[in-house]
Amino acid sequence: MRYTRTTIFLIFFALLSVSAHAFEREDQTNYPGNPLGKPLNILSTADIAIFEPFILAFQKNHPEISIEYTVASSTEVMRAVFDERVPFDLVISSAMDLQTKLSNDGFAQSYVSTQTEALPDWGKWRNQVFAFTQEPAVMVLSVDAFKDLLVPGTREELITLLRDNPDFFKGKIGTYDVRSSGLGYLFATQDSRNAESFWRLTEVMGRLDTQLYCCSGQMVSDVSSGKLTFAYNVLGSYANSQHADTLGIQVVPLNDFISVMLRTALIPANATNPGNSGLMIDFLSQLSNYPDLTLQTGLHPIDKNAIESQTTVRPIRLGPGLLVFLDAMRRDNFLRSWVSSISQ
């Protein structure tokens, strides 16, 4: 078949447009198994260094399964699955609200097994979204920077500390950019529900030229290097997994309340290998049987007793309530207020 120059140009332009709008991958690694088998393609927000121990432990039980592991931010994960319909077999994300939306809008398929049935009711939704870790939002601070300062125990104490020492903290505070980070947006909206101090703290941080980040790992690194004095609403699992005592950092759960995120997995509706996806969900649902993995990664398995026995813990529950702040008008209003506060 012969093509005119105009047709060739249009085809090239179309391919360029698709490429320009394709979701952005942060990293990708292959873990080979049986070359004749069907690989399990995972799209995840968890860094390879964090999640690799789980993959290797899973492959000890299933050495025949090859795994292609792709890392992207939570917003890019949503773009890949929701907008571009990229056929991944398993989606793992820290953004519980976006996972809930994928299920709610018909982008996930159901899965039931003995292992998923054993999860607490709040640890799964519609037999499509399954929690496998519980991870707190914490403050991570530089031990050296705080050597002459009283470590705050609550958000009110943190506000007072910042107001009393503006020159010391200016330009040296980090937190999520909630416009681009799905997890950051989730934590911020939960903070606004749990404390009247949220907007006052955001305004104080805004006046001190707070640095905005996409990811917990980079915030932890910059606190460790001394670039930041502290970072707010960091995933505690990332700080603990990097051996806080050797990095000169301290993990501080603020005592007025602690938001706990549930990291979740779902099988996309267009998955081509749902059978192996189910095997991985079963494995992740039983992480309490692998204490060595908790020690190695800092990711704690679902523990109903640990959550219910601590009065300051505010677990973020799976369910339709997470969709409230995803409403377009409500999200726009929240982001407008947040930008106005943080950009002072």
C-alpha positions in Angstrom: 0.0 0.0 0.0 1.4 3.4 -0.9 0.9 6.5 1.3 1.0 10.1 0.2 3.3 12.5 2.0 0.3 14.1 3.6 -0.9 10.8 5.0 2.5 9.9 6.4 2.7 13.3 8.1 -0.8 12.8 9.7 0.2 9.3 10.9 3.4 10.7 12.4 1.6 13.6 14.0 -1.0 11.2 15.5 1.8 9.0 17.0 3.6 12.0 18.3 0.4 13.2 20.0 -0.2 9.8 21.7 3.4 9.7 22.9 3.3 13.2 24.2 0.2 12.4 26.3 1.3 8.9 27.5 1.5 8.5 31.2 4.9 9.1 32.8 6.9 6.2 34.2 9.4 6.8 37.0 11.1 3.4 36.9 10.6 -0.1 35.5 12.3 -3.4 36.3 11.8 -7.0 35.1 12.0 -10.0 37.5 12.3 -13.0 35.2 10.5 -16.3 35.8 9.5 -18.9 33.2 10.1 -17.3 29.8 7.2 -19.3 28.4 4.8 -18.1 31.0 2.6 -15.1 31.0 4.2 -12.2 32.9 2.4 -10.3 35.6 2.5 -6.6 34.8 2.2 -4.5 37.9 1.8 -0.7 37.9 2.6 0.7 41.3 3.3 4.0 43.2 5.8 2.2 45.5 9.4 2.7 44.7 11.3 -0.4 43.5 13.6 -0.3 46.5 10.5 -0.5 48.8 8.5 -3.1 47.0 11.3 -5.4 45.6 11.5 -7.6 48.8 7.8 -8.4 48.3 8.3 -9.4 44.7 11.3 -11.6 45.5 9.4 -13.3 48.4 6.4 -13.9 46.1 8.6 -15.4 43.5 10.0 -17.9 46.0 6.5 -19.3 46.2 5.9 -18.8 42.5 9.2 -19.0 40.7 7.5 -19.6 37.4 5.9 -16.1 37.3 7.8 -13.3 35.6 7.0 -9.8 36.9 7.2 -6.5 35.0 7.1 -3.8 37.7 6.4 -0.2 36.7 6.6 2.7 39.0 4.6 5.9 38.5 3.1 8.7 40.7 -0.5 8.2 41.9 -1.8 10.7 39.4 0.1 9.1 36.5 -1.3 5.7 37.6 -4.8 7.1 37.3 -3.9 8.5 33.9 -2.6 5.2 32.7 -5.6 3.2 33.9 -8.5 5.7 33.7 -7.6 7.8 30.7 -5.3 5.6 28.6 -6.7 2.2 29.4 -3.2 0.7 29.5 -3.7 -3.1 30.2 -1.8 -3.7 33.4 -2.6 -6.8 35.5 -2.4 -5.3 38.9 -2.5 -1.7 40.2 -1.0 -0.9 43.6 -1.4 2.6 45.0 -1.1 4.6 48.1 -3.9 6.9 46.9 -6.9 5.1 48.3 -9.4 7.6 46.9 -8.2 7.2 43.4 -8.3 3.4 43.7 -11.8 3.7 45.0 -12.8 5.8 42.0 -11.4 3.2 39.6 -13.5 0.6 41.2 -16.6 2.8 41.4 -16.3 3.8 37.8 -16.0 0.2 36.5 -12.3 0.0 36.0 -11.7 -3.0 38.4 -12.8 -6.6 38.4 -13.9 -8.6 41.4 -11.8 -11.2 43.2 -12.6 -13.5 46.1 -10.4 -16.0 47.9 -9.9 -17.4 51.4 -7.2 -14.8 51.9 -9.3 -11.8 50.9 -12.3 -13.1 52.9 -10.1 -13.0 56.0 -9.5 -9.2 55.6 -11.5 -6.9 57.9 -14.4 -5.2 56.4 -12.6 -1.9 56.4 -9.7 -3.5 54.6 -11.5 -4.1 51.3 -14.3 -2.7 49.2 -16.6 -4.4 46.8 -14.2 -7.3 46.6 -12.2 -5.2 44.2 -10.0 -3.0 46.3 -7.8 -4.8 48.8 -5.7 -3.2 51.5 -2.5 -4.9 52.5 -0.5 -2.3 54.5 -1.3 0.4 57.0 1.1 3.4 57.0 0.9 6.6 59.1 1.5 10.1 57.9 4.2 11.5 60.1 6.6 14.5 60.6 10.2 13.7 59.7 12.8 16.0 61.2 16.5 16.6 61.2 18.0 15.6 64.5 20.8 18.1 64.1 18.4 21.0 63.2 16.2 20.3 66.3 19.1 19.8 68.7 18.2 23.2 70.5 14.5 23.1 69.8 11.6 21.3 71.5 10.1 18.7 69.2 6.4 19.5 68.8 3.9 16.9 69.8 0.8 18.3 68.2 0.0 20.5 65.2 -0.8 23.4 67.6 2.7 23.1 69.0 4.1 23.0 65.5 2.3 26.2 64.6 3.7 27.9 67.7 7.2 26.7 66.9 7.1 28.0 63.4 5.7 31.4 64.4 8.4 31.8 67.1 11.3 30.9 64.7 10.4 32.1 61.2 14.0 32.9 60.1 15.2 29.5 61.1 12.6 27.6 59.2 12.2 29.8 56.2 12.7 27.8 53.0 13.6 24.6 54.9 10.2 23.0 55.3 8.9 20.3 52.9 5.5 18.8 52.2 3.5 17.3 49.3 2.4 19.4 46.4 -1.2 18.3 46.6 -1.9 19.5 43.0 0.3 16.7 41.6 0.5 14.1 44.3 -2.6 12.0 44.8 -1.4 10.8 48.2 -0.6 14.4 49.2 -4.1 15.4 48.3 -5.6 12.5 50.2 -3.6 13.4 53.4 -4.4 17.1 53.1 -8.2 16.5 52.7 -8.1 14.1 55.7 -6.3 16.7 57.7 -8.9 19.3 56.9 -11.6 16.9 58.2 -9.8 16.0 61.4 -8.4 19.4 62.6 -9.4 23.0 62.6 -5.7 23.8 62.7 -5.1 22.5 59.2 -5.6 25.8 57.3 -3.7 27.8 60.0 -0.8 25.4 59.7 -0.9 25.6 55.9 -0.9 29.5 56.0 2.0 29.5 58.4 4.0 27.1 56.3 3.1 29.2 53.2 4.6 32.3 54.7 7.8 30.4 55.3 8.4 29.4 51.7 7.6 25.7 52.1 9.2 23.5 49.5 6.7 21.2 47.6 7.4 17.6 46.7 5.9 14.8 44.7 7.1 11.9 46.9 8.0 10.9 50.4 11.4 9.4 49.5 12.7 12.8 48.2 11.5 14.6 51.3 13.2 12.0 53.6 16.4 12.4 51.6 16.4 16.2 51.8 15.8 16.1 55.6 18.7 13.7 55.9 21.0 15.9 53.9 20.1 19.1 55.9 18.4 20.8 53.0 15.2 20.6 55.1 14.7 21.0 58.8 11.6 18.8 58.6 8.9 17.4 56.3 5.2 17.3 57.1 2.8 14.4 56.2 5.6 12.0 55.1 4.8 8.3 54.8 6.3 6.9 58.0 7.1 3.6 56.2 9.5 5.4 53.9 11.4 7.0 56.7 11.5 3.8 58.8 12.5 1.7 55.8 15.5 3.9 55.2 16.8 3.3 58.8 16.1 6.6 60.4 18.8 6.3 63.1 21.6 6.1 60.5 20.3 9.1 58.5 20.2 11.6 61.3 16.4 11.9 61.1 13.6 11.4 63.6 10.1 10.1 62.9 7.5 12.0 64.8 3.8 11.0 64.8 1.9 14.1 66.0 -0.2 13.1 69.0 -3.4 15.1 68.3 -4.2 12.6 65.5 -2.4 10.3 63.1 -3.8 9.7 59.7 -3.2 6.1 58.5 -3.2 5.3 54.8 -4.1 1.8 53.6 -2.0 0.8 50.6 -4.2 -1.1 48.2 -4.2 -3.4 45.2 -6.9 -3.9 42.5 -7.1 -6.0 39.3 -8.0 -3.7 36.4 -11.0 -4.6 34.3 -8.8 -5.1 31.2 -6.1 -7.2 32.9 -4.9 -10.0 30.7 -3.5 -12.1 33.5 -6.0 -11.9 36.4 -5.1 -15.4 37.6 -1.6 -14.4 38.6 -2.9 -11.0 39.9 -5.1 -12.9 42.3 -2.1 -14.9 43.5 -0.2 -11.7 44.3 -3.3 -10.3 46.1 -3.4 -13.4 48.2 0.3 -13.1 49.1 -0.1 -9.4 50.0 -3.1 -10.2 52.2 -1.0 -12.5 54.3 2.0 -10.2 55.0 1.5 -10.7 58.7 3.1 -14.1 58.1 6.3 -12.5 56.9 7.6 -10.3 59.8 11.0 -10.2 58.1 9.5 -8.2 55.2 8.1 -5.7 57.6 11.5 -5.3 59.2 13.1 -4.9 55.8 10.7 -2.5 54.2 9.0 -0.7 57.0 5.6 -1.6 55.5 3.3 -2.9 58.2 0.6 -5.4 57.4 -3.1 -4.9 58.1 -3.6 -5.1 61.9 -7.1 -4.5 63.2 -6.1 -4.6 66.8 -3.3 -2.0 66.4 -5.6 0.5 64.7 -8.6 0.0 67.1 -6.5 0.2 70.3 -5.0 3.6 69.6 -7.3 6.5 70.2 -5.2 9.1 68.3 -5.1 6.9 65.1 -7.5 8.0 62.3 -7.5 5.3 59.7 -8.6 6.4 56.3 -11.5 4.1 55.5 -12.1 2.5 52.1 -15.5 3.3 50.6 -17.6 6.0 48.9 -16.7 8.6 51.5 -13.3 8.9 49.7 -15.0 10.1 46.6 -16.3 13.3 48.2 -13.1 15.3 47.6 -12.8 13.9 44.1 -15.9 15.8 43.0 -14.6 18.3 40.4 -16.0 21.4 42.0 -15.0 20.4 45.5 -11.5 19.5 44.4 -11.1 22.8 42.6 -12.3 24.8 45.6 -10.0 22.9 47.9 -7.0 23.3 45.6 -7.7 27.0 45.2 -7.8 27.5 48.9 -4.6 25.4 49.4 -2.7 27.3 46.7 -3.7 30.6 48.2 -2.5 29.5 51.6 0.7 27.8 50.7 1.9 30.4 48.2 1.8 33.5 50.4 
